[in-house]
Amino acid sequence: MTVARADHAAGEAASQILAMSRAAEVCAVNGEWLEVADIHRRRREVIDDYFGRRTNGPDLRDAGALREVLTIDRRILDLANGERRQLSDMARTVTRGRQAVREYATASGP
């Protein structure tokens, strides 16, 4: 493969990585976490291929797209952390409810 052809393929890979990141963000916003994980798994393969083609690191022409990928990843992580906090709060509420039922049952007697 010529250098020009490799550069073109790497540029296409950077665009594909960005498109996959955007799709993952849409899924994260919609709470579709299994789909986010699937997209990230497939995206990892493209990222590995992209950096495998670059002997001197990312091309400066791809810097903007890769910077946006990092920004999107931060937003997805923020969404995931928010979801985790909500689930944690729900689990605490369920635990408190179970404790209250046990205490009520104990206080009420047989």
C-alpha positions in Angstrom: 0.0 0.0 0.0 1.4 3.4 -0.9 1.8 6.1 1.7 -1.0 8.2 0.1 -3.3 5.3 0.1 -2.5 4.5 3.8 -3.1 8.1 4.7 -6.4 8.1 3.0 -7.5 4.8 4.7 -6.4 6.2 8.1 -8.4 9.4 7.4 -11.4 7.3 6.6 -10.9 5.4 9.8 -10.8 8.6 11.9 -14.1 9.6 10.3 -15.6 6.2 11.1 -14.4 6.4 14.7 -16.1 9.8 15.0 -19.3 8.5 13.4 -19.4 5.5 15.8 -18.7 7.8 18.7 -21.7 10.0 17.8 -23.9 6.9 17.4 -22.8 5.7 20.8 -23.7 9.1 22.3 -27.2 9.0 20.9 -27.7 5.5 22.4 -26.3 6.7 25.8 -28.7 9.6 25.8 -31.5 7.1 25.2 -30.3 4.8 27.9 -29.4 2.0 25.4 -26.3 0.9 27.3 -26.0 -2.5 25.7 -25.9 -0.8 22.3 -23.3 1.7 23.6 -21.1 -1.2 24.7 -21.5 -3.0 21.4 -20.6 0.2 19.4 -17.6 0.8 21.7 -16.4 -2.8 21.1 -16.6 -2.4 17.3 -15.1 1.1 17.5 -12.1 -0.4 19.5 -11.3 -2.5 16.5 -11.3 0.5 14.2 -9.2 2.5 16.6 -6.6 -0.3 16.9 -6.5 -0.5 13.1 -6.2 3.3 12.8 -3.2 3.5 15.2 -1.7 0.4 13.6 -1.5 2.2 10.3 0.1 5.3 11.8 3.8 4.8 12.4 4.2 8.4 13.7 1.0 8.7 15.7 -2.2 10.4 14.5 -2.2 12.6 11.4 -2.7 16.3 12.3 -5.5 16.3 9.7 -7.4 13.9 12.0 -6.7 15.8 15.2 -10.1 17.7 15.2 -12.1 14.4 14.7 -10.1 12.6 17.4 -10.5 15.6 19.8 -14.2 15.4 19.2 -14.2 11.7 19.9 -12.6 12.4 23.3 -15.2 15.1 24.1 -18.0 12.7 23.2 -16.5 9.9 25.3 -16.4 12.3 28.3 -20.1 13.1 27.7 -20.9 9.4 27.5 -19.0 8.8 30.7 -20.9 11.6 32.4 -24.2 10.0 31.3 -23.1 6.6 32.5 -22.1 8.0 35.9 -25.4 9.7 36.2 -27.2 6.5 35.4 -25.0 4.6 38.0 -25.9 7.2 40.7 -29.6 6.8 39.9 -29.4 3.0 40.1 -27.5 3.2 43.3 -30.2 5.5 44.8 -32.9 3.1 43.7 -31.0 0.2 45.3 -30.7 2.1 48.6 -34.5 2.9 48.5 -35.3 -0.8 48.0 -32.9 -1.8 50.8 -34.6 0.7 53.1 -38.0 -0.6 52.2 -37.0 -4.2 52.9 -35.6 -3.1 56.3 -38.8 -1.3 57.1 -40.9 -4.3 56.2 -38.7 -6.6 58.4 -38.9 -4.1 61.3 -42.7 -3.8 60.9 -43.1 -7.5 60.8 -41.0 -8.0 63.9 -42.8 -5.2 65.8 -46.2 -6.5 64.8 -45.5 -9.9 66.1 -46.8 -13.2 64.7 
